[in-house]
């Protein structure tokens, strides 16, 4: 299992990026750089490519509505080249709040656009196409003026292929990830409910998966604090507020993916209460409506024994990358504590 950190898009990036460069020697395997309303991810990833030597870099995630697929392919190829092949492309649709409310682009045909973007990126990287006719995206053939001329963005003998991860949670999208992606990044993932909610979709996608892709990688994200003191309780409360923000506020009523997934994972009543409070403007009540079992299922906050058991369960569920959020604590210390707590655990052992 790879151990990763994620940049907080709500905080100034420079101190976080400098910290990542220092954490390579602490055993950090990977860093994910998100993109929502703050800074763009590729700029920060380019900086990290120059400042780091070993750590894997990933966009977590690039919304497919804010750039053309060709630009996404160009950007990914550029970061892969300058980092020496250390880049992995995380893609997702985002949601109407970001796509329409921030970028001013219509949020429609999301699944088709995501699928077309994956296909077109791989085609452009390999130089296999001079035209493209997808369900949502079309590129005309060469008309004699050089339009649509194929370019191989990843040169032979260079960085090789770029893994693609899809950050999706709706069953149809999860089926797509299981069929065409290298990895799947569900923000809400529980070992108890994942198979019931997504098992059938994953099976349908896997049945049509190209064997050359290898097994589907799974990335999960967890707030982490180990022990019994006030730091652990503080991390739990910060995670409670984050869960409430996604379940309650990342979309209007009837258009929030996270509300739907929280309900499907076993908390329909709590999801409704959280959303009601959040949309009414009471964020404190929304956080307070996050039940204890949901909080435990979506965090790694507790004693070393509890965390060790949770990491082992994630490994047994097929998780291959664990993104740790340190909730204001020194991430290097959290990484050390997590490695110590899980030192002899399998299948949840870390690779770094």
Secondary structure as GFF3:
##gff-version 3
##sequence-region A 1 352
A	DSSP	beta_strand	2	6	.	.	.	ID=ss1
A	DSSP	alpha_helix	13	23	.	.	.	ID=ss2
A	DSSP	three_ten_helix	24	26	.	.	.	ID=ss3
A	DSSP	beta_strand	30	33	.	.	.	ID=ss4
A	DSSP	alpha_helix	41	51	.	.	.	ID=ss5
A	DSSP	beta_strand	56	59	.	.	.	ID=ss6
A	DSSP	beta_strand	62	63	.	.	.	ID=ss7
A	DSSP	alpha_helix	69	82	.	.	.	ID=ss8
A	DSSP	beta_strand	87	92	.	.	.	ID=ss9
A	DSSP	alpha_helix	96	99	.	.	.	ID=ss10
A	DSSP	alpha_helix	110	126	.	.	.	ID=ss11
A	DSSP	beta_strand	132	133	.	.	.	ID=ss12
A	DSSP	beta_strand	138	139	.	.	.	ID=ss13
A	DSSP	beta_strand	164	166	.	.	.	ID=ss14
A	DSSP	alpha_helix	171	180	.	.	.	ID=ss15
A	DSSP	beta_strand	183	185	.	.	.	ID=ss16
A	DSSP	alpha_helix	194	207	.	.	.	ID=ss17
A	DSSP	three_ten_helix	211	213	.	.	.	ID=ss18
A	DSSP	beta_strand	217	226	.	.	.	ID=ss19
A	DSSP	alpha_helix	230	249	.	.	.	ID=ss20
A	DSSP	alpha_helix	257	262	.	.	.	ID=ss21
A	DSSP	pi_helix	263	267	.	.	.	ID=ss22
A	DSSP	alpha_helix	268	279	.	.	.	ID=ss23
A	DSSP	alpha_helix	283	288	.	.	.	ID=ss24
A	DSSP	alpha_helix	292	297	.	.	.	ID=ss25
A	DSSP	beta_strand	299	302	.	.	.	ID=ss26
A	DSSP	alpha_helix	304	316	.	.	.	ID=ss27
A	DSSP	beta_strand	321	325	.	.	.	ID=ss28
A	DSSP	alpha_helix	331	341	.	.	.	ID=ss29
###
